Amino acid sequence: MEIGAKIRQLRITNQMTQEELADRAELSKGFISQIENDLTSPSITTLVDILQCLGTDLKTFFSDSEDKQIIFKQKDYFSKTDDELKNTIEWVVPNSQKNAMEPIRMTLQPGGKSLEDQPMKEKNSDMW
């Protein structure tokens, strides 16, 4: 089984670029490319992280059946903290990249900002 080709197919199905997958998995774009081209093999831990970002797990990845999860709980969230921007992004539905909408929850620390927004002035500010 070519793991790289299967990861590439999942990434494309989820409409993600190598850079987006690398960012979510906290890896380099070059490393994702090497994995997809079967030039290197990820560790089990790294593979689990990549698959989580792609909305699947080891069991599903290595099986042929496709049971789709439709109910997601907080334990299913994938989160990334950016200390420089002082924010935490949680992807509420891990495999939603293939859908029309991708719900996320962003928590901004005082002085934190999103990629586009100005720094937050209030401690508890909601964005809708």
C-alpha positions as CSV (number, residue, x, y, z in Angstrom):
1,M,0.0,0.0,0.0
2,E,1.3,3.4,-0.9
3,I,0.6,5.5,2.1
4,G,1.7,8.7,0.4
5,A,-0.8,8.4,-2.5
6,K,-3.6,7.7,-0.1
7,I,-2.7,10.8,2.0
8,R,-2.6,12.9,-1.2
9,Q,-6.0,11.6,-2.2
10,L,-7.5,12.4,1.2
11,R,-5.9,15.9,1.1
12,I,-7.3,16.6,-2.4
13,T,-10.7,15.2,-1.4
14,N,-10.7,17.6,1.5
15,Q,-9.7,20.4,-0.8
16,M,-6.6,21.2,1.1
17,T,-3.2,22.3,-0.2
18,Q,0.0,20.7,1.1
19,E,0.7,24.0,2.9
20,E,-2.7,23.9,4.7
21,L,-2.2,20.3,5.8
22,A,1.3,21.1,6.9
23,D,0.1,24.1,8.9
24,R,-2.6,22.1,10.7
25,A,-0.3,19.2,11.4
26,E,2.5,21.5,12.4
27,L,4.9,20.1,9.8
28,S,6.7,21.6,6.9
29,K,5.2,21.7,3.4
30,G,8.3,19.9,2.1
31,F,7.8,17.0,4.6
32,I,4.2,16.6,3.4
33,S,5.4,16.5,-0.2
34,Q,8.0,13.9,0.7
35,I,5.4,11.7,2.4
36,E,3.0,12.0,-0.5
37,N,5.7,11.1,-3.0
38,D,6.8,8.1,-0.8
39,L,10.3,9.6,-0.3
40,T,10.0,9.3,3.4
41,S,7.7,7.6,5.9
42,P,6.0,9.4,8.8
43,S,6.3,8.0,12.3
44,I,3.1,6.6,13.7
45,T,2.6,9.7,15.8
46,T,3.0,12.0,12.8
47,L,0.7,9.8,10.7
48,V,-2.0,10.0,13.4
49,D,-1.6,13.8,13.5
50,I,-1.9,14.0,9.7
51,L,-4.9,11.7,9.5
52,Q,-6.6,13.7,12.3
53,C,-6.2,16.9,10.2
54,L,-7.7,15.0,7.3
55,G,-10.7,13.9,9.4
56,T,-9.9,10.3,9.7
57,D,-8.0,7.8,11.9
58,L,-5.6,4.9,11.5
59,K,-8.3,2.3,11.5
60,T,-10.4,4.0,8.8
61,F,-7.3,4.9,6.8
62,F,-6.2,1.3,6.6
63,S,-9.6,-0.1,6.0
64,D,-11.7,-0.1,2.8
65,S,-15.0,0.8,4.3
66,E,-16.2,4.4,4.5
67,D,-18.4,5.1,7.6
68,K,-19.0,8.8,7.7
69,Q,-19.1,10.5,11.1
70,I,-22.0,13.0,11.3
71,I,-22.0,13.9,15.0
72,F,-18.9,15.6,16.5
73,K,-18.0,16.2,20.1
74,Q,-15.4,18.4,21.7
75,K,-12.9,15.4,21.8
76,D,-13.1,15.4,17.9
77,Y,-11.9,19.0,17.6
78,F,-8.5,19.7,16.3
79,S,-6.8,22.7,17.7
80,K,-3.7,24.8,17.0
81,T,-2.3,27.5,19.2
82,D,-0.3,30.3,17.6
83,D,1.8,32.0,20.3
84,E,2.9,34.8,18.0
85,L,-0.6,35.9,17.1
86,K,-1.9,35.0,20.6
87,N,-4.8,32.9,19.3
88,T,-6.1,29.3,19.3
89,I,-8.0,27.9,16.4
90,E,-10.3,24.9,16.9
91,W,-11.6,23.0,13.8
92,V,-15.0,21.9,15.1
93,V,-15.6,19.3,12.3
94,P,-12.3,17.8,11.4
95,N,-13.2,16.7,7.9
96,S,-15.3,19.7,6.9
97,Q,-12.8,21.0,4.3
98,K,-14.7,19.0,1.7
99,N,-18.0,20.7,2.6
100,A,-19.3,24.2,1.6
101,M,-18.6,25.6,5.1
102,E,-15.8,24.9,7.5
103,P,-16.8,25.8,11.1
104,I,-14.0,26.9,13.4
105,R,-13.8,28.4,16.8
106,M,-11.1,31.0,17.4
107,T,-10.0,32.1,20.9
108,L,-8.0,35.3,21.1
109,Q,-5.9,36.2,24.1
110,P,-5.7,39.9,25.2
111,G,-3.7,41.6,22.5
112,G,-4.2,38.6,20.2
113,K,-5.3,38.8,16.6
114,S,-6.5,36.7,13.7
115,L,-4.6,36.8,10.4
116,E,-6.9,39.7,9.2
117,D,-8.1,41.4,12.3
118,Q,-6.7,44.1,14.6
119,P,-5.7,43.2,18.1
120,M,-8.5,42.5,20.6
121,K,-9.0,45.3,23.1
122,E,-11.5,43.6,25.4
123,K,-10.7,40.5,27.4
124,N,-14.0,38.8,26.5
125,S,-15.0,39.6,22.9
126,D,-17.3,37.4,20.8
127,M,-17.0,37.4,17.0
128,W,-19.8,36.2,14.8
